[in-house]
Amino acid sequence: MAPSFSVLAASRLLRPALSARLGPVKVFGGAAAVSSTRDKSTYTIIPPPAKYGGRHTVTLIPGDGIGPELLSHVRELFRFCCVPVDFEVVNVNSAMTEEDDINNAITAIRRNWVALKGNIETNHTMPPSHKSRNNLLRTSLDLYANVIHCQSLPGVQTRHRNIDIMIIRENTEGEYSNLEHESVSGVVESLKIITKMNSLRIAEYAFRLAREKGRRRVTAVHKANIMKLGDGLFLQCCREVASGYPDIAFDSMIVDNTTMQLVSKPQQFDVMVMPNLYGNVVSNVCAGLVGGPGLVPGANYGRNYAVFETATRNTGKSIANKNIANPTGMLLASCMMLDHLKLFDYASLIRNAILTTMNETRLHTADIGGQGTTSEVVQSIMRQIQSSGPQTTEAY
């Protein structure tokens, strides 16, 4: 539901010292993974500690299309709110065949542990040796869990109401393994890799997240009726992990039926876990159900690193530099990043202002039926924040 202005007012008492407070954090990145032996030995993702003066350094990758302008607004909003985050900007040229740019970005993320990025275009006309920069980043850093929360917003008119679905997508293998070759002329083999270790890991992540968030059901999405070995292994691993969570119901659904069920009765789903390609399809369908790609944030978590972006990973080239892109998804992704860094007060302040603008002020961009520009929406968010009190260092 939309937060009241009293909630915004309560959030104004920000103190940078509180941003680094210690304690258990139950955010998406905090879920543990299991070893391949399923011995229940676990590890927890620990966000990087603050540096000098309680500040954090975050790698920022502008990407292509609308990415640069949306991330420019994120930086503008962070400055306005005095968020203790410094950005190390690393540009990646998607047209280059060499991998120097993406390797520099990966090195920067390893240095800073956290990144916020726009989507990097993957052009299908590039030579077969050219690998998706987005995929290289996820596999090189072992960002195995893609987490998307698709939720209905009261201020956005959609066909379906009361949608609240968490999608957990295995992010490092499956059809995205980059293993394909032409056996003989006109015959191409593309390998789909499913491993027990990674299937157990993502299933454990999904069930732990479901328990932390008070969810009641996990649905595994698969095509094991056809791919009996690959998807069969994934489904078997999900069932094995489910046996250790008797408090959470488990079921499974074939991927084609899943898409039909989503567009007819999406409210039946709670938490969904699936291999890589199915996750790409399902997350885009779910984003469309709640209003479109401009509204939904996404996160990619590994053992050591976290990268935040919009959920649907599209570049939006056709609307780039026109001041009409919806900034909501990217701004909410930045809030998820702040939660990960334990900067909860700042995340809450910005998120509440975003949702108030969306649900109460109802200043919308054209993609969801409004007439507002990107900058007008951001300015409205800043006014909501300002109404809760001065956001300057002198205020503390």
N, C-alpha and C positions, 0 to 999 in steps of 0.2 A: 504494500500500500504506500501511497505517497507520504513522506514525512511532513510533519507540521513545522511551522516556523519556530515553534518552541524547541524542537529538536535541533534546528540549525543554530538557535541562540545558545543552546547548551554546549554546542560543539565549539564555540568561539574561544573558549578558555584553553587555547593551545599553549603548550610549553615545549620547546625543543627538547628539554631534558627528558620529558616523558616519552619521546619518540623512541628512545633507546632502552626503554624499560625491559626488564627480563621477565621471563615466565613462559609457561606453555602456550604455544600458538597453534590454534587449530584452523589452519588455512590449507588450501589445496596442496601447496608445496610441502606441507608438513607430514603427509602420509608416508608410511614406511613401505619399503619393498622387501621381499623375502629372497633368500638365497635359492639357488637352483635345487637344493636338496630339501627344501620345504621344512627346515628344521626350526622355523619360527625365529631364527636370528634376524634382527631387523636393524635398519639404520634410519635416522631421521634427517631430513634436509635442514640444515642450519643456515639461515640467511647470513650474509656477510655482516660483520659488526660495523658500526659507524666509525668514520675516520676522524680527522681533525675537526674539533668544534661540533661533533655530533652529526657530521654530514656524510652522505653516501655518494659514491660515484657509480653511475649507471651508463652502460653502453647504449647509445641511441643510433639506430640504423634507419634512416629516412625511407629507404625503399623507393618504389616507383609509383606513378599515378598520383593518387590523393595522399599517399603516405607523408611526403614532406610537409604539406600544408597542415595536415591534422596534427603532426608531431610539433609543428611550430606553435599551434594553439595550446598543446599540452605544456610546452615550455613557458608560454605566456601566462597560463593559469598557475603554474607552479611558482613563478616569480611573484605573481600577485598575492599568493597565499604564503609566501616565504617558506616554501617547502625545502627542507635541508637536503636537497638532491642536486648534484652537479652532473651534467651529461658530457660524456665523451662521444662526440659524433664521429661515426665511421660510415662513409659512403660506399655503397656497393654498386658497381656498374653492371647491370644485368646483360648488357650487350657484349661484354668482354668474354672471349673464350678462355682466357687465362683465369686462374683461380686466386690470384694475388689478393684481390679485394675481399673476397669472402674469407680467405685465410686470415687477413688482418682483422676482420670482424670477429672471427672465432677466437683469435688471440686476445682481443679486447674483452670479450665476454669471460674468458678464462681468468683474466686479470681482475675484472670487476664483479664477476659471479652473476650479475643480473643485467638484462637488456630489455629495452622497449623498441619495437620495430614496426615499420610499415612493410607491406608485402613486396617481395622482390619478384618481378615478372619472370616467368619461365616461358620462353617463346618456343613453340613446337617446331619452328622452322630451323632451329639451331642444329648443328651436326649431332649425330647419336652419342658422340663422346661427351657432349656438354651435359653436365648434371645440374639439376635444379639447385639453385643457391639456397633456397629455403630448406630443401631436403638435406643438403650437405651440412647445414648448420645444425639441424636436429640430430642427425646421426653422429656427427663429429663430437657433439657435446652429450650424447646419449640422453636426449630429452624425451624420455620414453612415454610420458603421459601428457596427452593433450586434453585439457579440461575446459568444457564450455557449459555455461549455465544459461539455458533458454527459458525466459520467464515472461509472462504476459505483463505489460505495463498498462495501468488503468487509463492513461492519457492517449494511448495509441489504439486506433480502431482496427480490429482484425476479425477474421471470420470466426476464430475460436478464442474462448476465454479460459482463464484459470489454468494456463499451461505453466508447468514448473518442472523442467526436465534437466537433469545433469548428464552430460555425455562424456564418457571417458574413452578416448581413442588411443590405441597402441600406435606409437609415433615413429618407430624406427625400422620396421621390417614389413612383411606382407608384400603387396604389389609395388611398394616403393623401395625395394631392395636394390634397384638400379642394376639388375642382372638380366640382360637380354642379348640375344645374338641371332644372326641369320644363318641357320644351319646349311641350307642350300638356297639358291636364288628363289625368292618368292615365299620362303618358309621362315618365319620368325618365331623363336622361342623366348618367352618372357617368364622368368622364374618368380614364383611367389614363395617367400620364405616364412615359415611359421616355426618357432622354436618353443620348446616346453618352458625354458627358463624365462623368456620374455612374456609368454602367455600367463604363467603363474604370477609374474611380477605385476602385470597390468590388472589382472583379476584381483590380486591382493590389494592393490591400490584402490580399486573401485569399491571393494567391500569395506575397507577401512574408512574411506571417505564417506560412504553411506552411513556408517555407524557414527562418525563424528558429527555429521550433519543431521542426525535423527531421521534418516530416510528408512523406508520400510521394505523396499523391493529393489532388486538388481536384475536387469534383463540382459542376457548375453545375445548379441546379434551375430548371425553366422550363415553359412551356406553349406553346412556339413552333409546335407542330403546329396549334394553333388561332389563337393571336394571333401571326401570322407576322411582322407588322411590329414590334410592341412587344417581345414576348419574343424574337422573332427577332433584334432589335438587341442585346438583352442577351446572348444566346448568342453572337452574332458577336463582341462585345467580349471576352467571356471567352476565346474561342478565340484572339483576337489577342494578349491578354496571355499566355495559356498558351504561345504560341510562343516567348516570351522566357524561359521557365523549363523548359529541356529536362530538368532533373534531377527535375522533379515531374510525375507522371502526371496527365492530365486526362481526364475523361469528363463526360457530361451525362445527365440523367434527367428525364423528364416528372414533374410534381409529383404527380399522382395515383398513379403507380407508386412514387414516392419514399415516400409515406406507407405503402403496403403493404409495401415492402421494409424500412422502418424497424421495423415491428411484427413482421416475420417474421425478419429477419436484420440487425439494426442494426450488427453488427460489421464489415460490409463498408464502412462509411463512415468517412472520415478527416476531411477538411475539406470543408465544404459552403458554397457561396456562392449567393445567390438574391435576387430582388427582394423588396420590402417585405412584401406580404401573405403570400407563400409562407413567408417567414421567420417570421412570426407563428405560422402553423400548425405548421411543422416544429419550431420551438423548444418549443412546448407539448407536442407528441408526444414529443420527446426527453426533456423534463423528466419526463414521466410514465414513461418507460422506466427511468429511473434512480432513481425513488422518489417523484417528485411535485414540485409547485411550491415547497415549502418548503426544498428542498435546493440549488437551482442559482442561482448569482449571474450577473449580467449587467453589461455595460458599454456605454456609448455614447461613441464617440470622434469628434472632429472635428479640424480643423487646430489650433484654439486651445483648445478646451474638452473636458472629459471629465465625464460624469455616470454614476454607479454606482447600481445598483438590483438587485432580484431579477429573474431571467431572464424569468418569465412575465407580469409586469406586472399581476397580478390583485390586487384590494384585500383580499380575504378578509373582507368585511364580516360574513359569518355567524358568524365566530369571533372577531371583534374584542372586546377587553376581557374575554376569558374565560381568559386565561393558558394557552392551549393551542396557540397558533401555533408553528410550527417556526421558530426563529430562525436556523437554519444558513445559509440562502441569503443573508439580509441581512448576517450577520456575515462570510461569505465575500466578499460584495460590498465590505464595508469593507476587507477585506484586499487586494482588487484595487486599491482606492483608495490604500491605503498603498504598494503596489508602485509605482503611478503617481507618487506623491510621492517616490519613492526612499527611503522609510522601510522598507527591506527587513527589518531585524532585527525590528521590531515586527510586520510582516506575517507573517513566518515564525513568530514566537512564538505569535501568536493563531491562525493557521491550523493549526499543529501541535496546539494544545490542542483546537481544534474537532474535528479528525479523530480525535484520541485518544478524546475523549468519544463520538464517533459510532461508531468502529470497535472500540475496545478496552473502554471502560467500557460502551458500548452503552446509554447512557441516552437513550431516544428519546421523542419526542412521539407523540401518538395517530395522526397522519397516516401514520406509518410503523410502526405496530403496537406502540408503546410506551405507557407510562402516565405518563411524565414531563411536567411542566408547562414552560412557557417559561422561567420564572424558575429552575427546578431545573436545566435544561440549562445556562443561563448560569452559574449558581453552580458547576456541575461544571467548566465551562471555566475559570473563575477559579481553582478548586482545582488544576487541572492546571498552570496558569501559576504559581501560588504554589509548587508543588512544585519548580520550577526555581530558586527563590531569591526574595528580596524584590524587589518591583518598585516601589521608591520612589526618589525623587531622592537620598536618603541612600546608596543602594547604589552610586552611580556614583563 
